[in-house]
Amino acid sequence: IAFARAQLGEPYRWGAAGPQAWDCSGLTMGAWGAGGRALPHYSVAQYQQSTAIAASALRPGDLVFWGSSKTPTSIFHVALYIGDGQIIHAPRTGRPVSQESMYYWTPPTFFARP
């Protein structure tokens, strides 16, 4: 979480994995990498290589995902859960890495623990 917090305000760039710009899976990959756990740079693969959990089981450091259906292969966004319903993520072009409610947009569809 400390790694992700240190990136707040840095720009989003598709395919970026730092150190000066991030996409969503690049940021979560970097955060978990700083903690000693390797994750791939692809949100679907991050979900597939983690343990699925219920939203009620979320702990700081877990991953929160958005998909376009109930199928994990539809995942298109990932964020780092930091507690109290908050996430840190690299949202999209034009928006920097930010902290906000995990319900800031549309409810997330998947949750996992690397």
FENFEN-V989759 format. One line per field, one symbol per residue. ss: DSSP state (A for helix, B for strand, O for the rest). Layout:
ss = ???
This chain:
ss = OAAAAAOOOOBBOOOOBOOOBBOAAAAAAAAAAAOOOOOOOOAAAAAAOOBBOOAAAOOOOOBBBBBOOOOAAABBBBBBBBBOOBBBBBBBOOBBBBBBBOOOOOOOOBBBBO
